[in-house]
Amino acid sequence: MATERATGPSRPLSPHLQVYRPQITSVLSILHRGTGIALSVGTLMLVWWLVAAATGPAAFASAQGFITSWFGLLLLLGWTFSLFFHLCNGIRHLFWDAGYGFEIKQVYASGWAVVAASGGLTVLAWIIGLVGRGS
C-alpha cells in the first residue's frame, strides 16, 4: 500500500483531450460553458451601454460608437448566439429532466437541433434587427 502511494496507482490515468476524438456531446458541453462566459461579458457590455445612456450624450456616444464598430458588432453577434444557444440547450435539458431523449440517436439529433436552432434564431434576430434599423 505504501509503495503504491509512492509510485502512483497501477491503474491507467485518464488520457488527455488530444487522445479523444471530439463528439457532439463533449463539444456541446464545452460550448455551453464558453457561451455562459460570453453571456456574462455581453451582459456587462449591455449594462455599460445602459449606464452610458443614462449618464449623458457624450458617454452614450462613446458606448454606441464601440458597440457599432466592427469589433462591437462581432461581440454582439457572439452574445446573440450565446443567448439563443443557452435557450435552446436549456429546453433540451428540460426534456432530459423529464426523462426523454436519452437514447444515443436522440442525444445526437437534439444536439444538432440545438446548434441549428441557435444559428437560425441568431440569423433571424439579426435580420429583424437590421431591417428595423433601416440598414
C-alpha positions as CSV (number, residue, x, y, z in Angstrom):
1,M,0.0,0.0,0.0
2,A,2.8,2.4,0.9
3,T,4.7,1.6,-2.3
4,E,1.6,2.2,-4.4
5,R,1.2,5.7,-3.0
6,A,4.8,6.5,-3.6
7,T,4.8,5.3,-7.2
8,G,1.2,6.1,-8.0
9,P,-1.7,3.9,-8.7
10,S,-1.2,0.9,-11.1
11,R,-4.4,1.6,-13.0
12,P,-4.2,3.8,-16.2
13,L,-4.8,7.5,-15.9
14,S,-7.4,9.2,-17.9
15,P,-6.0,10.2,-21.3
16,H,-5.6,13.8,-22.3
17,L,-8.2,15.5,-24.5
18,Q,-5.8,15.1,-27.5
19,V,-6.3,11.4,-27.4
20,Y,-10.1,11.5,-27.6
21,R,-12.0,12.2,-30.9
22,P,-14.4,15.1,-30.2
23,Q,-18.0,14.1,-30.1
24,I,-21.0,16.3,-30.3
25,T,-21.9,15.7,-26.6
26,S,-18.4,16.9,-25.4
27,V,-18.3,19.8,-27.9
28,L,-21.7,21.0,-26.8
29,S,-20.8,20.7,-23.2
30,I,-17.7,22.8,-23.7
31,L,-19.6,25.2,-25.9
32,H,-22.3,25.6,-23.2
33,R,-19.6,26.7,-20.7
34,G,-18.0,29.0,-23.2
35,T,-21.2,30.6,-24.1
36,G,-22.0,31.1,-20.5
37,I,-18.9,33.2,-20.1
38,A,-19.8,35.1,-23.3
39,L,-23.2,35.8,-21.9
40,S,-21.6,37.3,-18.8
41,V,-19.3,39.5,-20.8
42,G,-22.1,40.5,-23.1
43,T,-24.3,41.4,-20.2
44,L,-21.6,43.7,-18.8
45,M,-21.4,45.4,-22.2
46,L,-25.2,45.8,-22.1
47,V,-25.0,47.3,-18.7
48,W,-22.2,49.7,-19.8
49,W,-24.5,50.8,-22.7
50,L,-27.5,51.4,-20.5
51,V,-25.4,53.3,-17.9
52,A,-23.9,55.4,-20.7
53,A,-27.4,56.2,-22.0
54,A,-28.5,57.3,-18.5
55,T,-25.3,59.3,-18.0
56,G,-25.5,61.7,-20.9
57,P,-24.9,62.2,-24.6
58,A,-21.1,62.1,-24.6
59,A,-21.0,58.8,-22.6
60,F,-23.7,57.3,-24.8
61,A,-21.9,58.3,-28.0
62,S,-18.7,56.6,-26.8
63,A,-20.5,53.4,-25.9
64,Q,-22.6,53.5,-29.0
65,G,-19.5,54.1,-31.1
66,F,-17.8,51.0,-29.7
67,I,-20.9,48.8,-30.0
68,T,-21.5,49.7,-33.6
69,S,-17.8,49.2,-34.6
70,W,-16.9,46.0,-36.4
71,F,-15.5,44.6,-33.2
72,G,-18.5,45.6,-31.1
73,L,-20.9,44.1,-33.7
74,L,-18.8,40.9,-33.7
75,L,-19.1,40.7,-29.9
76,L,-22.9,41.4,-30.2
77,L,-23.2,38.6,-32.7
78,G,-21.5,36.2,-30.4
79,W,-23.6,37.3,-27.5
80,T,-26.8,36.8,-29.6
81,F,-25.7,33.3,-30.5
82,S,-24.8,32.6,-26.9
83,L,-28.2,33.7,-25.7
84,F,-30.1,31.5,-28.2
85,F,-27.7,28.6,-27.6
86,H,-28.4,28.7,-23.8
87,L,-32.2,29.0,-24.5
88,C,-32.3,26.0,-26.9
89,N,-29.9,23.9,-24.8
90,G,-31.9,24.7,-21.7
91,I,-35.1,23.4,-23.4
92,R,-33.1,20.3,-24.4
93,H,-32.1,19.8,-20.7
94,L,-35.7,20.3,-19.6
95,F,-36.7,17.3,-21.8
96,W,-33.8,15.3,-20.2
97,D,-35.0,16.3,-16.7
98,A,-38.4,14.9,-17.7
99,G,-36.7,11.6,-18.7
100,Y,-36.9,12.0,-22.5
101,G,-34.2,11.9,-25.2
102,F,-31.5,9.7,-23.6
103,E,-31.1,7.2,-26.5
104,I,-27.9,8.0,-28.3
105,K,-29.6,8.8,-31.6
106,Q,-31.9,11.2,-29.7
107,V,-29.0,12.8,-27.9
108,Y,-27.2,13.4,-31.2
109,A,-30.3,14.6,-33.0
110,S,-31.3,17.0,-30.2
111,G,-27.7,18.3,-30.1
112,W,-27.7,19.1,-33.8
113,A,-31.1,20.6,-33.4
114,V,-29.8,22.9,-30.7
115,V,-26.9,24.0,-33.0
116,A,-29.2,24.5,-36.0
117,A,-31.9,26.4,-34.0
118,S,-29.3,28.6,-32.3
119,G,-27.8,29.5,-35.6
120,G,-31.2,30.1,-37.2
121,L,-32.6,32.2,-34.4
122,T,-29.4,34.3,-34.4
123,V,-29.7,34.9,-38.1
124,L,-33.4,35.7,-37.8
125,A,-32.8,38.1,-34.9
126,W,-30.1,39.9,-36.8
127,I,-32.2,40.2,-40.0
128,I,-35.1,41.6,-37.9
129,G,-32.8,43.9,-36.1
130,L,-31.1,45.2,-39.3
131,V,-34.4,45.7,-41.1
132,G,-35.8,47.6,-38.1
133,R,-32.7,49.7,-38.1
134,G,-33.1,50.7,-41.7
135,S,-29.8,49.2,-42.9
